[in-house]
Amino acid sequence: MALPPPLSTLLNFFMILLLASPPTASTPVCHDTCGSIQVKYPFGTGPGCGSPLFNPYITCTSNGTLDQLILKTHTSSYPITSISYTTSTLILTPPYMSTCTTMQTSPNFGIDLTAPFQISSSTFILLHCQVKSSTICDTSFDYLCASLYSCPEVVSLGMPLFSPTNTCCVYSPGNLDGKGELNLRENDCSGYTSVVSLGDNPTDPTHWVYGVALKYTHGVFDDIVTTKCTSCESSGGVCGYAPPGSGFVCVCKSGYNTSLDCSNYDQNQDFLWDSISPPPMYNVGNVWSSILAGIIFSLV
């Protein structure tokens, strides 16, 4: 009768099986706020959250003390200061955009042409321009230039207070070039601002609401999951998706996914996965450990 293999050989064999076991399945960490902004579908705070259509562009970042929802584009990352889910509009505050209290030289503003966003009700004002373009500048709004040039910070652009308005261009309605950019260099301008509201006094730039307004559009996937998402959010969950198929999941605060909503969670389970997600693998290591211990016990 053949002798059993040495104990060391069995140990090596089962260690290989243990290491080759599938990794533990992970649940996306999703939040319903980022800083002071409420984050609802179709947006998300990270991978697996919100709609996969918006995930490459919008995320929640942190500097250790402050969370900030940002829009990432090929030109820069822009802080999002507000979202209207009723009008499907978000407001950006580009960090190098000028205002009445802060004026500075600016790089081009831009959004990705493939992104589900488009410029909304924003009035771009190009500053310190060498030549006033006759093709994009609306001279009927020159009073906005005169108002803005009354701000003391205009000297930061190397211009005197109350500079002539022929160095300023009101671009309304604003548009972007073929690269998806507000090309300041092409228009020989040093900086820009964008205004979403003039307030009650159009000639007082200290009361203007500055920012870039973007409209966002939903995809087919978003239209399909709207009903599910409403139920998910009403139960305290955050809407997300499960790769690789990007199927809808409701991410609940207890750290599990469900294809329904968080009120259907069985408290005796650790995870509840939707139909397209892999089954939980968190106990694979324990299974192999038990098998290995039994074999060792029978051999000693």
C-alpha positions in Angstrom: 0.0 0.0 0.0 1.4 3.4 -1.0 2.4 5.7 1.8 0.6 9.1 2.1 2.6 12.1 0.9 4.7 13.9 3.4 3.0 16.4 5.6 5.1 19.3 4.2 3.8 18.5 0.6 0.2 18.6 1.8 0.8 21.9 3.6 2.3 23.4 0.4 -0.6 22.1 -1.7 -3.3 23.6 0.4 -1.5 26.9 0.9 -1.5 27.3 -2.9 -5.2 26.6 -3.0 -5.8 29.1 -0.2 -3.8 31.9 -1.9 -5.5 31.2 -5.2 -9.0 31.7 -3.7 -11.0 34.6 -5.2 -10.5 37.9 -3.5 -13.0 39.3 -1.1 -15.9 41.1 -2.8 -16.0 44.8 -2.1 -18.9 47.2 -1.7 -18.5 50.8 -3.0 -18.3 53.4 -0.4 -21.0 55.9 -1.4 -22.3 59.0 0.4 -25.3 61.2 0.0 -23.4 64.4 0.7 -20.0 65.9 -0.2 -19.2 68.9 1.9 -22.3 71.0 2.0 -23.8 69.6 -1.3 -26.4 66.9 -1.4 -25.4 64.3 -3.8 -28.3 62.4 -5.6 -28.6 60.3 -8.7 -27.2 60.6 -11.4 -24.2 61.9 -9.5 -22.0 59.9 -7.1 -19.1 60.5 -4.7 -16.8 57.8 -6.1 -16.5 54.6 -8.2 -19.7 52.5 -8.2 -21.8 55.4 -7.0 -24.4 57.3 -9.0 -24.6 56.7 -12.8 -21.6 55.2 -14.7 -22.3 57.9 -17.3 -21.2 60.6 -14.9 -18.6 58.7 -12.8 -15.6 59.6 -14.9 -16.3 63.3 -14.5 -17.8 64.0 -11.1 -16.3 62.8 -7.8 -15.9 63.9 -4.2 -12.4 64.8 -3.1 -10.9 65.6 0.3 -7.9 67.6 1.5 -8.1 66.0 4.9 -10.4 68.6 6.4 -12.8 69.6 3.7 -14.8 67.5 1.2 -15.4 69.1 -2.3 -17.5 67.9 -5.2 -15.6 68.5 -8.4 -16.0 68.2 -12.1 -12.9 66.8 -13.9 -12.2 67.8 -17.5 -9.3 67.8 -19.9 -8.4 71.4 -18.9 -8.8 71.3 -15.1 -10.8 70.3 -12.1 -13.6 72.6 -11.2 -15.4 72.9 -7.8 -19.1 72.4 -7.9 -20.9 74.9 -5.6 -24.5 74.0 -6.2 -26.8 71.5 -8.0 -30.4 71.9 -9.0 -31.9 68.5 -9.5 -35.2 70.1 -10.6 -33.6 72.0 -13.5 -30.7 69.6 -14.1 -28.2 72.4 -13.7 -25.0 72.6 -11.7 -22.8 75.7 -11.0 -19.0 75.6 -11.2 -16.6 78.1 -9.7 -13.3 77.7 -11.7 -10.4 78.5 -9.4 -8.8 80.9 -11.8 -11.9 82.8 -12.8 -12.0 86.5 -12.0 -14.6 88.2 -9.9 -15.0 91.7 -8.6 -13.0 90.8 -5.5 -10.3 88.7 -7.2 -8.9 89.2 -10.7 -6.2 87.1 -12.2 -4.7 85.7 -15.4 -6.7 82.6 -16.4 -6.0 79.4 -18.3 -8.7 78.3 -20.8 -11.9 77.0 -19.3 -13.1 73.8 -20.9 -15.4 70.7 -20.7 -15.0 67.4 -22.5 -16.9 67.2 -25.7 -18.0 63.7 -24.9 -19.3 64.6 -21.4 -23.0 64.9 -20.8 -22.8 68.6 -20.1 -23.4 71.8 -22.0 -23.1 75.5 -21.2 -26.3 76.9 -19.8 -27.3 80.5 -18.8 -23.8 81.9 -18.4 -22.5 85.2 -19.5 -18.8 85.1 -20.2 -16.9 88.4 -19.9 -13.3 88.3 -21.4 -10.9 90.7 -19.7 -7.8 92.6 -20.7 -8.2 91.8 -24.4 -5.8 93.2 -27.0 -8.3 93.2 -29.8 -12.1 93.2 -29.3 -13.5 90.4 -31.5 -16.4 91.6 -33.7 -17.6 88.0 -34.1 -18.2 87.0 -30.5 -18.5 90.2 -28.6 -21.9 91.8 -27.9 -21.4 95.5 -27.6 -24.9 96.0 -26.2 -23.6 94.6 -22.9 -20.6 97.0 -22.7 -22.1 98.4 -19.5 -21.2 95.2 -17.8 -17.5 95.8 -18.8 -17.7 99.3 -17.4 -19.1 98.0 -14.1 -16.5 95.3 -13.8 -13.7 97.7 -14.6 -14.8 99.8 -11.6 -13.7 97.0 -9.2 -10.3 97.9 -7.6 -8.9 94.4 -8.2 -8.7 95.2 -12.0 -5.2 96.5 -11.3 -4.2 92.8 -10.7 -4.6 92.3 -14.4 -2.1 95.2 -15.1 -4.9 97.6 -16.0 -5.9 101.0 -14.5 -9.2 101.5 -12.7 -12.0 102.4 -15.1 -10.1 101.0 -18.1 -11.8 101.6 -21.5 -14.4 98.9 -22.4 -12.7 98.2 -25.8 -10.4 95.8 -23.9 -13.4 93.8 -22.6 -15.7 91.4 -24.4 -19.1 90.2 -23.3 -19.6 86.8 -24.8 -23.3 86.0 -24.5 -24.6 83.4 -25.0 -21.3 81.8 -24.2 -20.0 79.0 -26.4 -16.9 76.8 -26.6 -14.6 76.0 -29.5 -14.1 72.7 -31.3 -11.9 71.5 -28.4 -14.6 72.3 -25.9 -12.7 75.3 -24.6 -13.1 79.0 -23.9 -9.9 79.9 -25.8 -8.6 83.1 -24.1 -5.3 83.1 -26.0 -6.9 82.9 -29.4 -9.0 85.9 -28.5 -5.9 87.8 -27.1 -7.4 88.1 -23.6 -5.7 87.6 -20.2 -8.6 86.5 -18.1 -12.3 86.0 -17.8 -15.3 85.9 -15.5 -18.7 84.2 -15.9 -21.9 85.5 -14.4 -25.0 83.4 -13.8 -27.1 86.2 -12.3 -26.8 90.0 -12.2 -29.0 90.2 -9.2 -31.2 93.2 -8.5 -28.6 95.8 -9.7 -27.0 94.9 -13.0 -24.4 97.6 -12.6 -23.1 96.5 -9.2 -20.6 93.7 -9.8 -20.2 93.1 -6.0 -23.7 91.6 -6.0 -23.4 89.5 -9.1 -23.5 85.7 -8.8 -20.4 84.4 -10.4 -19.9 80.9 -11.8 -20.4 78.7 -14.9 -23.8 77.1 -15.3 -23.9 73.7 -16.9 -26.9 71.6 -18.0 -26.6 67.9 -17.7 -28.4 65.3 -19.7 -29.5 61.8 -18.6 -28.6 58.7 -20.5 -30.9 55.7 -21.4 -29.5 53.9 -18.3 -30.5 56.7 -16.1 -34.1 56.8 -17.4 -34.6 53.1 -16.8 -33.4 53.2 -13.2 -35.2 56.3 -12.0 -38.0 54.5 -10.3 -35.7 52.1 -8.5 -33.4 55.0 -7.5 -36.3 56.9 -6.0 -37.2 53.9 -3.8 -33.5 53.4 -2.9 -33.0 57.0 -1.8 -36.3 57.1 0.1 -35.1 54.1 2.2 -31.8 55.9 3.1 -29.7 54.3 0.4 -27.5 55.7 -2.3 -28.0 54.7 -6.0 -25.0 53.1 -7.7 -24.0 50.5 -10.2 -22.1 47.1 -10.2 -19.4 46.5 -12.7 -18.7 45.0 -15.1 -22.3 45.1 -16.4 -23.1 48.4 -14.7 -26.4 47.1 -13.3 -28.3 49.1 -10.8 -27.6 48.6 -7.1 -28.8 50.4 -4.0 -25.8 51.0 -1.7 -26.9 51.0 1.9 -25.3 52.6 5.0 -24.7 49.2 6.6 -22.3 48.3 3.8 -24.2 46.0 1.5 -25.8 46.2 -2.0 -29.3 45.3 -3.0 -31.2 45.4 -6.2 -34.2 46.8 -4.4 -33.9 49.2 -1.5 -32.4 49.3 2.0 -35.8 48.5 3.7 -35.7 45.0 2.2 -32.4 44.1 3.9 -32.3 40.9 6.0 -30.5 41.8 9.3 -29.2 38.2 9.6 -27.1 38.6 6.5 -23.8 40.3 6.0 -24.4 41.2 2.4 -27.3 41.2 0.0 -26.1 41.3 -3.6 -28.1 42.0 -6.7 -28.6 39.4 -9.4 -25.6 40.6 -11.5 -23.2 40.8 -8.7 -20.9 38.0 -7.6 -21.8 36.1 -4.5 -19.9 37.1 -1.3 -16.5 35.4 -1.0 -15.6 36.7 2.5 -15.7 33.2 4.0 -13.5 31.3 1.4 -10.4 31.6 3.6 -12.3 30.1 6.6 -13.4 27.1 4.5 -9.9 26.2 3.3 -8.5 26.8 6.8 -11.0 24.3 8.2 -10.2 21.7 5.6 -6.5 22.1 6.1 -6.8 21.8 9.9 -8.8 18.6 9.5 -6.3 16.9 7.2 -3.4 17.9 9.5 -5.2 16.5 12.5 -5.8 13.1 10.7 -2.1 12.8 9.9 -0.6 13.5 13.3 
